[in-house]
Amino acid sequence: MAHDTFPPELTPELLLRAYAAGVFPMSDARDDPDLFWVDPRRRGILPLDRFHISRSLARTLRRDRFHASLNADFAGVVKGCADREETWISHQIEALYTDLHHRGAAHSLEIWDDDALVGGVYGVTLGAAFFGESMFSRRTDASKVALAYLVDHLNRTGFRLFDTQFITPHLASLGGQDISRAAYRARLAQALEHDADIAAAPLAASGQAVIQRNTQMSYRE
């Protein structure tokens, strides 16, 4: 992957231009003042029409043990994602994405167990692309439930690309795949030709609704 240090005048506008060009920022530690651009040779994506809900995840969704919200606690989700022994989410990155959130370009999906924030995911939207930044889980399956609700919501609000940056075994088990840089750039260009609005519809009312729409989509395949 390519690494280039950030210019000192990094702004939210420059960040969005970077995403449109196919690169994203990282840092080496929570307190590291330096940031760098990342342009992976292989790019992770989560195909919106091929999200895999396993039997165990389906059971969790049907029980509706958790409930989901959109943009209810962006700060809490970012802090949850950064709360680990090693993190690339520095304080500067947190501040930059908080600014993007206030501008309506970064969003969070929260998973709650009663009043406790137990999981979530946050990312950036541009055109019809969602760039997933990070996720966290404090309960079994909480991050998987977050992704299930998010994929369902992105499908319903007109998104065409879910960029996960890299592929982990966790994401692969849900249908994630890695593609070449050239293939990713082509999909990104197509997604940026369209508009999507993450606020155009409410989140699914229940886990069962998420499962039902996912099954219908798989059936059409």
N, C-alpha and C positions, 0 to 999 in steps of 0.2 A: 504494500500500500504506500501511497505517497504521503509524506509529511512535510508541511511547510508552516513555519511559525506565522502567527497572526500579526498584522500590522497594529500599531498601538491605537489607531483610530477606529477599531472595530466597532460597528454599530449594528443595531437590529436590521437595518436596511441592507447592509453588506452581508449579514447572515442569510437573509432571504435570497439574495443574488447567488450566494454560494450554493444553497440548496438547489436553485434552478440550474446551476452548472454541474450538479451531481456530487458535491463534496460537503462534508459536515465537520464540526469541530469536536475536539476532545482535549482532555488534559491528563496529566499523569497522576494527579492526587488531588484531594479535596483542597489543600492549602497551596497548591502549585499556582503561581501567578502566570505561568506560560500556557498558551493554548496552541494547537496546531490543526491544520486541515488534514482530513483523512479522505482518501480516494481508493477504496479497496479494489483489488484486481477482480475478486469475486464478490458480488453484492447479494445480500439477503433480501428476499421479498416473501410476503405471505399472500399468495393468490387469493383474492377475495371470493372467488367462486369455487375454491377447493379447501376451505377450512375444515379440518377434521375434528369432529367431536367424538371422542372415545366413549365407551360405555360408562366408564367411571365418571367422566366429566358430565355426561348426560344425566347421570343419577344426581350429581351435585346440583346441576342446573334445575332439574325437576323439583328438588326439595326446596328451592328458593331460600336456602339458609342465608344467603347474602342478598343485598340489594345494591343496585348500581346507580351512579349519578354522573352527570357530565359537568365539568368545570365548577364543581362545588368546593373543591379544596386543592387548587393547583399547587400551592405552596407545600401542602402536606404530602402530595404525591412526589414532588421533586425531592423533598427531604427524605421521604421513605426510600426512594431509589438511591439516594446518596448515602444512606445509612448502612454501610457495609465496610468491611475491613479495608478493601481496596476499591476505589471508585475513580472514574474519570470525570465525575461531575464536580468541578471545582466551584468555589464561591463565585467566581466571575461568570462561569457558565450558568449557574443558578440565577444570577442577576440578569444576564442577557435574555434567558428564556422567560423569566418573569416579565420583563419588558415586552417581549413578543406576545405573551399571554394578554397583557393589558391592551395591546394593539389588536387583539383578536386573531393572531396568527399562530398561537400555541395553545394547546388544549389538553385537558386531563380527563380521564375516566376513572372514577373512584369505585372501589368495592368496600361495602360496609357490613359489619356484623353488629347489628343494633346501631349504637352510636360510635363504634370504634372503626377507624379507618384501617382496613386489614390488607388492602392490595390496591393496585392501580397501575396505569400506564399513562405516559404523556408523550406528546409529539407536536410536530409542526405541520400546518396545512398550507398548501400552495397549489392553486389551480384545483385539479381533481386528484392530487397526490397527498397522502398522509405519510409523514416521515416519523416513524416510531423512534423515540429516543431511548427510553428505558422503562422498566416495569419493576414492581416489587411485590412481595407476598409475605404476609404474617400469619396466614392460615393455609392449610392444605387446599390446593386448587384455586386460591384466590386470584392469582395472576392469570390462570387459564380462563377463569370465569370473566375476568376483565377483557381478555382478548376475544372471547366469544361474543360478548356484548358489543365490543368495538367493531369487530368485523361485520356483524349484523347491522350496526348503525351506519358504517361507511357504505355498505351496499345500498341501504335505504336512502342515503343522502347524496348519491351520485358520484362517489369516489371510484377511481379506476386503478389506483396503485397504492399498495401498502408496503412501504420500504421499511425493512427491519435492520438495515445496515449490514449485519452479520447473521449467520445462522448458528444457532446452538442446538443441542439435542432436544431441549425443551421446545423450541420453535419448530424443529423438524417433525416432532411428534404431532404437531397441530397442522401440518401441511406446508410448512415453510420450506423454501428451496433457495439455493444460490445459483445465480446466473452470471454470465460474463459482464464485464464493465460495459462493453459495447451494447449488449442486449438490454442492460439496465438503462443506458442512456436513451435508447430508442423508446422504451416504455415510458421513461420520464418525459420525453418530448411529447409523446402522445397525450399523457395525463395533463401536461401544462397547457395543452390546446383547449382544455375544457374547464368549466367552473363547477365547483361543488360547494355546498354550504353545510357544515357539520351541525348547524343549529336549525336546519330545515325541517327536522322531525324530532319528536321526543324519543328517548331510549325505549327499547322494548319493555313492555309492561311486566314481563316475567321470563324466567329461564325457559319455560315451556315454549313461549313464543319464539325465542331464539332458536331452539331445537327445530321447531316446525318449519321455519323459513329456511334453515340450513338443509333440512331434509328435502324440501321442495326444490331448492337450487341443485342439490345433488341428483335428484330425480330427472331434472331437465337435462343434466349433463348426459 
